[in-house]
Amino acid sequence: MRRRTQIVLAITFMVAALASGAAYLYISQLLRDKITAVQDAATYSASQLAYLAANVAPDLNDTRVDTNNPEAVRRGIAYYLGTDRDLNLMLESLVGSWTPIYDVAILDSDGKAILHSDLNLIGKKVADRPDFSIIENAGFRRKLRLIYSSPTLYEVRLPLLLGGQIFGSIRVGVSTIFLRHELTPKLQRALLLSAVAILCSLILAAGLSHVALGPLEHISRSLDTMTDGQQAGLSSGEESEDEYGEVSVKIANLGRQMRDAREIFSALKSNVDQIMSSLQDGLMLFTQGAKVVLVSASVERFLGRPRSELLGRGAKEIFSPGSAFGALMLDSFRLHHHVEQREMEMPNGRRVQISLDFIHERGAQIGALLTMRDAESARRIEDEIELSRRISASGRVTRGVAHEVKNPINAIVLHLQLLRNKLHQIDPDTSRHVDIIDSEIHRLDRVVQILVDFTRPRELRLEYTDLRLVLDEVSLLASPEAEQHRVKLVREFSPQTISVKVDIDFMKQAILNVVLNGIQAMPNGGTLTIAAYREEDAVVTEIRDQGTGIPANVQEKIFELYFTTKKSGSGIGLAQTYQVMQWHYGSVDFESSEGQGTTFRLRLPLADLRPAPLEEVTAVPADLSSQS
């Protein structure tokens, strides 16, 4: 039922109740007045008879009645009263003049009728009847029951005093039949009038309520229009002559404010959702009442529950006291204590760095922010930052050293050539030693040139390509080395296109370095698997060998420049791979078990998700495929 209808009905029924109450009071007062009038009339009639009887009572001293005999005196007075013409006339007139009066009687002290409107009862003892005061003192509904139930005779009694003594009584009988006959027409008219009044009040109340609440419908339409984002009501510049007009103007202004707020909120929500979906850290924003209002996409990985299931729920519904993490969170929310960053194990076994901060404004708490970060990823990022710092420091040192070494080498080569000419004239056999010195100096020069090239700024030539094609070319380049070491190359590619935006030459060189290392790690042969697949918003190249593995004590150093475990290695290959992956906003990590093999994973962003490229990066020449 509509609220407007409810209000109209409520007002209508309230007015009807008031009208019904007024009708009840009117009818009750009418009944009371009528019964009181009958009581007064009967009492007045009885008092008139008593007065007249006292005046017509004879003086028995002048009669033959023995005044010394009380019984004789009583019979004498009764005789005179019963034969008095005036009393008989008055008694007859009383019965005929008042409709509710059924009979009138004068009784002696023994209850025998001296005079009675029913002549058959004169001289006989008259039975007692209920007092009429029972009806007069009854409530409204009992009055009606007494009057409209079975016919009953009530009486009004007055004592008869003669000579200052009670001689008998005067009784006036009232019939409920006569009272009902006289009362019913008046009650019917009162009921009809009350019904008409109630009906009119209902119609009037309903009509006035409808008119008074009519503007609510227009206001409701204005609010609906405002909710739909359209113009509602009057403009702020229009004049209003009554309260309804003022309300319409306010609704219009409110609608404009809500539309503006909605546009701002929509834009803000879109930006926040975009940020939340791209964050690697898990963020959960709680209200003052510990209800979740904001969840980042990464939270699903940490808690193992979808975002839609977390939004709107309280801390007690999300965290379980059965785990250390859940117990810590519940205690913190209960005590409003901050949780400094610490590493904990989640219920799913994942190691996570967490922190909980309560947000305050003007001294009052308004919410809380829970931050979750993958501990392993955090350590890996720290290691990568440290490795980048080391490579950068090595690059700066290398550029300085290479510059200082190049000049002496050039001078040595020049003077060695002069020395060769002189020694050849003196002792031709010395040319063999000079040639060895010259070869070693040129080898040293190439090493210095490699260092210079490793730190030289280069520009990436990025282009869209299918990563599977790049891996096919790497497989072809590595095939001769694989055949030589009796290694079987296996390719496991996704059937779908794997689109990336890379510098193809650098990317081939980076992957080829890892593949050649894997082949060389299997001197007795084996299988080397090259796999490529999509993982969320990234592309993963996985290279698995069955070699000797990387010793645990050197695993943290393998991406450092010049570090190598091979006798003929230069320690540049993996450092170059790491550097190339950084240029492409990717990463490289590995898993290795001694005696079981090593798995390298090279991650790249998808082509449509890749950040803007750097204008200049540090590159390495493409002829270093066998230097790792």
Secondary structure, DSSP 8 states (H G I E B T S, - for coil): --HHHHHHHHHHHHHHHHHHHHHHHHHHHHHHHHHHHHHHHHHHHHHHHHHHHHHH---GGGSSS-TT-HHHHHHHHHHHHHH-HHHHHHHHHHHHH-TTEEEEEEEETTSBEEEESSGGGBTSB-----BTHHHHHS-HHHHHHHHHSS--EEEEEEEEEETTEEEEEEEEEEEHHHHHHHHHHHHHHHHHHHHHHHHHHHHHHHHHHHHHHHHHHHHHHHHHHHHTTS--S--TTS--SSHHHHHHHHHHHHHHHHHHHHHHHHHHHHHHHHHHHH-SSEEEEEETTSBEEEE-TTHHHHHSS-HHHHTT-BHHHHS-TTSHHHHHHHHHHHHT--EEEEEEE-TTS-EEEEEEEEEEETTEEEEEEEEEEEHHHHHHHHHHHHHHHHHHHHHHHHHHHHHHHHHHHHHHHHHHHHHHHHHHHH-GGGHHHHHHHHHHHHHHHHHHHHHHHHTSEE----EEEEHHHHHHHHHHHHHHHHHHTTEEEEEEE-SS--EEEE-HHHHHHHHHHHHHHHHHT-TT-EEEEEEEEEETTEEEEEEE--S----GGGGGGTTSTT--SSTT--S-HHHHHHHHHHHTT-EEEEEEETTTEEEEEEEEE-GGG-----S-EE---TT-TT--
